[in-house]
């Protein structure tokens, strides 16, 4: 499969597959965010998820895919550090604000900076119509966040800090998207990067989650938490793997923008699963997000 994927790089078939993978990543990323924000403490959820995908990736990294070339170890170290900061900031945001407020801001700050990073690192250039699409998409995302901030009154006292952490998280989304695209393109086999990334990335957060769990006055039952971890680990494989393969097959910036349609899926999940409020204005803003993504994809 690696040879087949590599053969599609820079082709029209590769572009089509990259678009499909980016949209799949958008849906799965929204599911992943809801899993972390759900009824469990976000720190515990993240620890359970990371432990699950780290353990699941280990046999593939050690015994299935080709071993990384020496230069990849420095890249893995950088990816580990960037993702660790991202996960800490994300958990801080989720513990202070409603999912449908925090998630759009996290995703809304990402596309613009990811496109700039793709230009600086990979020399990718967007057409004027595509920049219009980015503006439309970001207007929809930040409009959705502003609407939620104004009309959702739960935990209003902590929404200010939550939005601050959300913006910082979004900056790290752009950073890890660009950096990981560089990493997967630096690996001879894309699945080597994915397997080793997941195994290494799953090492830190479980340690903190165990420490936090042991100090809780009323810790949750481990069974449902473990199930959430395994489910989230599988979703993480599919979501992160999809977007990384998309950035190898086609433009990093376009894949990053398409993934931000995850905000639409997140709002639907917040309404259907987390029972958060959704109305016609928010539906219109979600349509604006989708329209911006379409303009970016077909405006080049």
Residue pairs with C-beta under 8 A, 6 or more apart in sequence:
1 191
2 189
2 190
2 191
5 190
5 245
5 248
5 249
6 190
8 14
8 17
8 249
9 248
9 249
10 250
14 249
14 250
15 249
15 250
17 246
17 249
18 245
18 246
18 247
18 249
18 250
18 251
18 254
18 255
19 246
19 250
19 254
19 258
19 297
21 242
21 243
21 245
21 246
21 249
21 255
22 242
22 243
22 246
22 254
22 255
22 258
22 259
23 258
23 261
24 238
24 239
24 242
25 238
25 239
25 240
25 242
25 243
25 246
25 259
25 262
26 258
26 259
26 260
26 261
26 262
26 264
26 265
27 262
27 265
28 235
28 238
28 239
28 242
29 239
29 243
29 259
29 262
29 265
30 103
30 262
30 263
30 264
30 265
30 266
30 268
30 269
31 235
31 239
31 265
31 269
32 49
32 232
32 235
32 236
32 239
33 99
33 103
33 262
33 266
34 99
34 266
34 269
34 270
34 273
34 274
35 45
35 49
35 228
35 231
35 232
35 235
36 42
36 45
36 46
36 49
36 90
36 91
36 94
36 232
37 45
37 94
37 99
37 102
37 103
37 274
38 45
38 228
38 274
40 48
40 220
40 224
40 225
40 228
41 95
41 212
41 216
41 220
42 90
42 91
42 94
42 95
43 91
43 95
43 205
43 208
43 209
43 212
44 209
44 212
44 213
44 220
44 225
45 225
45 228
45 229
45 232
46 87
46 90
46 91
46 205
46 209
47 205
47 206
47 207
47 208
47 209
47 210
47 212
47 213
47 229
48 206
48 209
48 225
48 226
48 228
48 229
48 232
49 228
49 229
49 232
49 233
49 236
50 87
50 201
50 202
50 203
50 204
50 205
50 206
50 233
51 202
51 205
51 206
51 209
51 229
51 233
52 202
52 226
52 229
52 230
52 232
52 233
52 234
53 198
53 201
53 202
53 232
53 233
53 234
53 236
53 237
54 198
54 199
54 200
54 201
54 202
54 203
54 206
55 202
56 198
56 233
56 234
56 237
57 194
57 195
57 196
57 197
57 198
57 199
57 202
57 237
58 199
60 191
60 195
61 192
61 195
61 196
61 198
61 199
62 199
64 195
65 189
65 191
65 192
65 195
65 196
66 188
66 189
66 192
67 192
68 76
68 187
68 192
68 193
68 196
69 187
69 188
71 186
72 183
72 186
72 187
72 192
72 193
72 196
75 182
75 183
75 186
76 183
76 196
76 197
76 200
78 179
78 183
79 176
79 179
79 180
79 183
79 197
79 200
79 201
80 200
80 201
80 203
80 204
82 172
82 175
82 176
82 179
83 176
83 201
84 204
84 205
85 172
86 169
86 172
86 173
86 175
86 176
87 205
89 165
89 168
89 169
89 172
90 106
90 165
90 169
92 165
93 102
93 106
93 162
93 163
93 165
93 166
93 169
94 102
96 102
96 155
96 158
96 159
96 161
96 162
96 165
97 155
97 158
97 159
97 162
97 163
97 166
98 148
98 152
98 154
98 155
98 159
98 270
98 276
99 266
99 270
99 274
99 276
100 144
100 148
100 152
100 266
100 267
100 270
100 271
100 274
100 276
100 277
100 278
101 145
101 148
101 149
101 152
101 159
101 162
101 163
101 166
102 162
102 163
102 165
102 166
103 166
103 263
103 266
103 270
104 141
104 142
104 144
104 145
104 148
104 263
104 266
104 267
105 141
105 142
105 145
105 163
105 166
105 167
105 170
106 166
106 169
106 170
106 173
107 141
107 170
107 173
107 259
107 260
107 262
107 263
107 266
108 138
108 141
108 142
108 145
108 170
108 260
108 263
109 166
109 167
109 169
109 170
109 171
109 173
109 174
110 170
110 171
110 173
110 174
110 177
110 256
110 260
111 134
111 137
111 138
111 174
111 256
111 257
111 260
112 134
112 138
112 174
113 170
113 171
113 174
113 175
114 173
114 174
114 177
114 178
114 252
114 253
114 256
114 257
115 124
115 126
115 134
115 253
115 256
115 257
116 174
117 174
117 175
117 177
117 178
117 252
118 124
118 178
118 181
118 251
118 252
118 253
118 256
119 125
119 126
119 253
121 178
121 181
121 182
121 252
122 181
122 182
122 251
122 252
124 251
124 252
124 253
126 134
126 253
126 296
126 300
127 299
127 300
129 295
129 299
129 300
130 254
130 295
130 296
130 299
130 300
132 295
132 299
133 257
133 291
133 292
133 293
133 294
133 295
133 296
133 297
133 299
134 257
134 292
134 296
135 292
136 288
136 291
136 292
136 295
137 257
137 260
137 288
137 289
137 291
137 292
137 293
137 295
137 296
138 292
139 288
139 292
140 263
140 285
140 286
140 287
140 288
140 289
140 290
140 291
140 292
141 260
141 263
141 289
143 285
143 288
144 263
144 267
144 282
144 285
144 286
144 289
145 163
145 166
147 281
147 282
147 285
148 282
149 159
149 163
151 277
152 276
152 277
155 162
174 256
177 243
177 247
177 252
177 256
177 259
178 252
178 256
180 197
180 244
180 247
181 244
181 247
181 248
181 252
183 193
183 197
184 190
184 193
184 194
184 244
184 245
184 247
184 248
185 247
185 248
186 193
187 193
190 244
190 245
190 248
193 244
194 240
194 241
194 244
198 236
198 237
198 240
213 219
243 255
243 256
243 259
246 255
246 258
247 255
247 256
254 296
254 297
254 300
257 292
257 293
257 296
257 297
258 293
258 296
258 297
260 289
260 293
261 289
261 290
261 293
263 286
263 289
264 286
264 289
264 290
267 278
267 282
267 286
268 278
268 286
270 276
270 278
271 277
271 278
